[in-house]
């Protein structure tokens, strides 16, 4: 419904070879709150779709940024990938890249890319991340399909912790490769853990009807 995105923005399409689609039904994972449909992206190698935030997110907005996304790689074949990025003016500040035939890697900013050694599989995974912007060097923690995300303590040890990621986020990017569509749902960014998985955007009020007799 556009909540949190720049006014009038939409998911970009790189060229006519890209396939962007809204598919019926949500992706699901545990008790992550979901609603309505899901997003699909496919095309040849390295396709992506971007959308800008209503305003940049940085330490002036919040010292801590929480985010969550449901993401599904299309298959375990070579060149079948799904990925998401937090960008600033086209530069990747934080990214997660799931290669269907290999493993999930994490990077962004001036950080050295980390291979988690975790295979994405073909099922829906819940990617939950926390980025601390309060220190000298931004630090990102990523939990890949945590079994309990009811509180930060329940999350346990992150799947990966990476320092020197970017510190300013102006847009979000989804990426995919291969003819089969990667799938995404419930893209959420906020300042609390609950923002990343529990709450839904506010429902706009119904138009008021004034009857004059």
Residue pairs with C-beta under 8 A, 6 or more apart in sequence:
1 201
1 204
2 9
3 201
3 202
4 53
4 54
4 189
4 201
5 51
5 52
5 53
5 54
6 51
6 52
6 53
6 54
7 54
9 51
9 52
10 51
11 20
11 39
11 49
11 50
11 51
11 174
12 49
12 50
12 51
13 20
13 49
14 43
14 47
14 48
14 49
17 43
17 44
17 47
18 41
18 42
18 43
18 47
18 49
19 40
19 41
19 42
19 43
19 181
20 39
20 40
20 41
20 49
21 39
21 40
21 41
21 181
22 37
22 38
22 39
22 40
23 37
23 38
23 39
23 40
23 183
24 37
25 37
25 38
26 34
26 35
26 36
26 37
26 38
26 70
26 185
26 186
27 34
27 38
27 70
27 71
27 72
27 124
27 183
27 184
27 185
27 186
28 34
28 70
28 124
29 70
29 124
29 125
29 126
29 145
30 126
30 147
30 149
32 68
32 70
32 126
32 186
32 197
32 198
33 186
33 197
33 198
33 199
33 200
34 70
34 185
34 186
35 200
37 185
38 70
38 183
38 184
38 185
39 174
39 183
39 184
39 185
40 181
40 182
40 183
40 184
41 47
41 48
41 49
41 174
41 175
41 176
41 181
41 182
41 184
42 74
42 176
42 178
42 179
42 180
42 181
42 182
43 176
43 177
43 179
44 177
44 179
45 79
45 177
45 178
46 175
46 177
47 175
47 176
47 177
48 173
48 174
48 175
48 176
49 173
49 174
49 175
50 87
50 171
50 172
50 173
50 174
51 171
51 172
51 173
52 170
52 171
53 169
53 170
53 171
53 172
55 61
56 88
56 168
56 169
56 170
57 65
57 168
57 169
57 170
57 189
58 133
58 167
58 168
58 169
59 133
59 134
59 167
62 133
62 191
63 132
63 133
63 134
64 130
64 131
64 132
64 133
64 134
64 191
65 130
65 131
65 133
65 169
65 189
65 190
65 191
66 128
66 129
66 130
66 131
66 189
66 190
66 191
66 192
66 193
66 195
66 196
67 86
67 128
67 129
67 130
67 131
67 188
67 189
67 190
67 196
68 126
68 127
68 128
68 129
68 186
68 187
68 188
68 196
68 197
69 84
69 126
69 127
69 184
69 185
69 186
69 187
69 188
70 124
70 125
70 126
70 127
70 184
70 185
70 186
71 82
71 84
71 96
71 98
71 124
71 125
71 127
71 182
71 183
71 184
71 185
72 82
72 122
72 123
72 124
72 125
72 182
72 183
72 184
73 80
73 81
73 82
73 98
73 99
73 100
73 120
73 121
73 122
73 182
74 80
74 82
74 100
74 122
74 176
74 178
74 180
74 181
74 182
74 183
75 100
75 122
75 178
75 180
76 100
76 101
76 119
76 121
76 122
77 100
77 101
77 178
78 100
78 101
79 101
79 177
79 178
80 99
80 100
80 101
80 177
80 178
80 180
80 182
81 97
81 98
81 99
81 100
81 175
81 176
81 177
81 178
81 182
82 98
82 100
82 120
82 174
82 175
82 176
82 182
82 183
82 184
83 95
83 96
83 97
83 98
83 174
83 175
83 176
84 95
84 96
84 127
84 172
84 173
84 174
84 175
84 184
84 187
85 92
85 93
85 94
85 95
85 96
85 108
85 172
85 173
85 175
86 92
86 93
86 94
86 95
86 108
86 131
86 166
86 169
86 171
86 172
86 173
87 93
87 169
87 170
87 171
87 172
87 173
88 166
88 168
88 169
88 170
88 171
89 170
91 166
92 107
92 108
92 109
92 166
92 173
93 108
93 109
93 165
93 166
93 167
93 168
93 169
94 106
94 107
94 108
94 109
94 129
94 131
94 140
94 165
94 166
94 169
95 106
95 107
95 108
96 104
96 105
96 106
96 127
96 129
96 142
97 104
97 105
97 106
97 107
97 175
98 104
98 120
98 125
99 105
99 120
100 120
100 122
100 178
102 119
103 115
103 116
103 117
103 118
103 119
103 120
104 115
104 116
104 118
104 119
104 120
104 144
105 113
105 114
105 115
105 116
106 113
106 114
106 116
106 140
106 142
106 160
106 162
107 113
107 114
107 162
107 165
108 140
108 162
108 165
108 166
109 138
109 164
109 165
109 166
109 167
110 164
111 140
111 162
111 163
111 164
111 165
112 164
114 160
114 162
116 142
116 144
116 159
116 160
118 144
118 159
124 183
125 144
125 145
126 144
126 145
126 146
126 149
126 197
127 142
127 143
127 144
127 145
128 142
128 143
128 146
128 149
128 155
128 193
128 196
128 197
129 140
129 141
129 142
129 143
129 196
130 140
130 141
130 152
130 193
131 138
131 139
131 140
131 141
131 165
132 138
132 139
132 140
132 141
133 167
137 163
137 164
138 163
138 164
138 165
138 166
138 167
139 161
139 162
139 163
139 165
140 161
140 162
140 163
140 165
141 158
141 160
141 161
142 158
142 159
142 160
142 161
142 162
143 149
143 155
143 156
143 158
143 159
144 159
144 160
146 155
146 156
148 154
148 155
148 156
149 155
149 193
149 197
151 193
152 193
155 193
169 189
172 187
172 189
174 182
174 184
175 182
176 182
186 197
188 195
188 196
188 197
188 199
189 195
189 196
190 196
190 199
